[in-house]
Amino acid sequence: MNKLTAVAVPVLLLSAATAQAQSIPGWKAYRAQQTGQQPAPAANTVQAPVAPQQAGSLQPAAPLQPAYQTAAAPYATRPASKPKPEGGFFVGVQGGNGWVYEDIDQRAVAVSAGYRWQAGDYVQVGVEAGSGRLDDTTWRDYEIPEVKFNTIGANARFNFGNSPWFGVARLGYWNARSKDDWGDKVSVDGAYGSLGVGVDIGRHFNLQLVYTAYAYSADGYYYDDEYDVSRADTVTLGGEVRF
């Protein structure tokens, strides 16, 4: 073997060994550690797929959450209330018993009409006019004559909250015509007042139970020059229609 061959063969072997060592990943890591550089990825190595957000790809940003949220106030619903009564015209009819003389019952009937105005959530006030009659009867063979009367005055109605029940009050002037013990016509007048309770049967009709006192002045039997205050009473149950 000549000198050239003796020199070339070891050099070629050394170069081949160095190249093979550099192709080994461990060698490259070792060289990077010695030189302080990061090792480059090997050509024949397969890199793991990079997530889109790590690769720098554009992604839609998540919606920003407000620092605080105001809770929407729940929609409060009020319970349906009973429709309140309204002012208007009315017509009433009543029937029951009356007493001009104590313990002597006379059948009583009356009609009335008027108008009420709304004066508050549960109050109505108005005016009225009416007429009525106490039928004639007998008592211990004595004839008790018929009495006819007219009325004009004011009235009020007070509802008990949203209940269908209500109270009524009436006050006014009245006059009456009848006959005395000798058959002569007589007339008296005075004031009347009523208190009662009722219940609505629908919006346009109600029932009422009412007590009424009729006060009047008449010549006293034993005192011709003085006046004796007397009273007649009625208790009636009736119905009223409202428009």
Long-range contacts (C-beta under 8 A, 24 or more apart in sequence): 81-162, 82-162, 82-164, 83-203, 84-121, 84-122, 84-159, 85-118, 85-124, 85-157, 85-159, 85-166, 85-200, 85-203, 85-242, 86-118, 87-115, 87-116, 87-117, 87-118, 87-124, 87-126, 88-115, 88-116, 88-242, 88-243, 89-113, 89-114, 89-115, 89-242, 89-243, 90-114, 90-115, 90-116, 90-126, 90-240, 90-241, 90-242, 90-243, 91-240, 91-241, 92-130, 92-208, 92-238, 92-239, 92-240, 92-241, 93-238, 93-239, 93-240, 94-132, 94-208, 94-210, 94-236, 94-237, 94-238, 95-236, 95-237, 95-238, 96-234, 96-235, 96-236, 96-237, 96-238, 97-234, 97-235, 97-236, 98-134, 98-147, 98-232, 98-233, 98-234, 98-235, 99-232, 99-233, 99-234, 100-134, 100-144, 100-147, 100-232, 101-139, 101-144, 104-137, 104-139, 104-144, 105-137, 106-134, 106-135, 106-136, 106-137, 106-144, 106-147, 107-134, 107-135, 107-137, 108-132, 108-133, 108-134, 108-135, 108-234, 108-236, 109-133, 109-135, 110-234, 110-236, 110-238, 112-151, 114-155, 116-155, 116-157, 122-158, 122-159, 122-160, 122-161, 123-156, 123-157, 123-158, 123-159, 124-156, 124-157, 125-154, 125-155, 125-156, 125-157, 126-154, 126-155, 126-156, 127-152, 127-153, 127-154, 127-155, 128-152, 128-153, 128-154, 128-155, 128-170, 128-172, 132-234, 134-232, 134-234, 145-178, 145-179, 145-180, 146-178, 146-179, 147-176, 147-177, 147-178, 147-232, 148-176, 148-177, 148-178, 149-174, 149-175, 149-176, 149-177, 149-214, 150-174, 150-175, 150-176, 151-192, 153-192, 157-198, 164-199, 164-200, 164-201, 165-197, 165-198, 165-199, 165-200, 166-197, 166-198, 166-199, 166-200, 166-206, 167-195, 167-196, 167-197, 167-198, 168-194, 168-195, 168-196, 168-197, 168-198, 168-208, 168-210, 169-193, 169-194, 169-195, 169-196, 170-194, 170-210, 170-212, 174-214, 174-216, 176-214, 176-216, 176-232, 186-218, 188-216, 188-217, 188-218, 188-230, 189-216, 189-217, 190-214, 190-215, 190-216, 190-217, 191-215, 198-240, 203-242, 204-241, 204-242, 204-243, 205-239, 205-240, 205-241, 205-242, 206-239, 206-240, 206-242, 207-237, 207-238, 207-239, 207-240, 208-237, 208-238, 208-239, 208-240, 209-235, 209-236, 209-237, 210-235, 210-236, 210-237, 210-238, 211-235, 212-236
